[in-house]
């Protein structure tokens, strides 16, 4: 059903709110008093796209699970075995400590695997129930920042690689003249081979066509090339489609249901560069035309490697262990989330998660190494993204001033969606029973504002509200052209035959969005609501010409 009110839409019988407003009465009131018809329209467009189960992938996944799993992100069906106590257990304290540590590590791994098995079985159950349906629909709603999410849990296109591999568009469209090229680019991207030019990506797939064909012919054979890639199940789905197109005699006439992705280049930084008119920042995140895609993660990694090399020359033992071993993947998540307010503690945990399975570090060194790399990563980003840091500091100061006045920061997105940050100091009450102790939290709007949380969360939440606006504007433009469109935040999806048109529309939408004085409009909103607060002036904008985005081939790629 179409959305018509904050609590009316999506389902015929089930009641679902249009926003996951986290108990804020002020947010709820603003939704009812505001015109959010463009948000309703965008959610209707996303929810009206029909999907179906990719039965080729589903069959392989079922068989792989029957064979025991344990590869291509499938959890193993069997638990890891616990170690036997060592022979010198009774007499050696070190032996007992090592055995207990190993036992604890395996118990944690088994607990995690159990959770993954439960999640997998729920996805497979949904796929089994819907495998013969011609069309499946995923109604959407938004979080309090305006980012859209499918309402159905377990299996949807916003899930893991495994979920995405199981799903395809229900409607089949002919590949068209450039469809095979877009399929090849899609496979290269899913293999992680996306830091090179489009021509090089196509060559990569052409050089691996025998592996592609073997993946289709015998997906669970000894080689399993597809399973070694970055997004294995989506690679397998694309291999099935590409081989079917090439072997059908007329590739341009092949009917394809596969969603082809175009992803932003560190999209948060793209918005910051556009907001601040930062030419150097824009170049590093592909807002400007270039012959090769720029990779901001590799740029940060280069600075981190230089710092490690210098420390290693000075005799730092940890740097000696890390020299040549820190890779792009180690710091990617931290760089990506830096513009969304990741703390040093969070960054350290992200990096430790990437290091936990490496061979060049012992487990006892993980914490120290992750602290060291996180510090170097933060120092490197400070050198690179000065424009973004200035805007983040300005947004944080606006939120701090508003919070000290006793109010949560709130604003209206370019689509008219009112956003209220819900962060307050919760009223807590400790309830002790014979069985357990329970902490009850009150999230009422009369509780005092959490100024620190309001300040740190405002920059990432504001940018999230902009990336959601860009996505909805692109959905509107694609709908006007009759293009079925889906999205996972800053990853936009269409049929292969529609990728070029979608790519043009998403660039036009970005230029349209950032042609407006967004920060000035935000400041005006805040002054109108809180005239007694003296908000600082907006940071001076740089000379970036936002129309250059229209000619940037790697803006989304």
Order of alpha helices (4+ residues) and beta strands (2+ residues): beta-alpha-alpha-beta-alpha-alpha-beta-beta-alpha-beta-beta-alpha-alpha-alpha-alpha-beta-beta-alpha-alpha-alpha-alpha-alpha-alpha-alpha-alpha-beta-beta-beta-beta-alpha-beta-beta-alpha-alpha
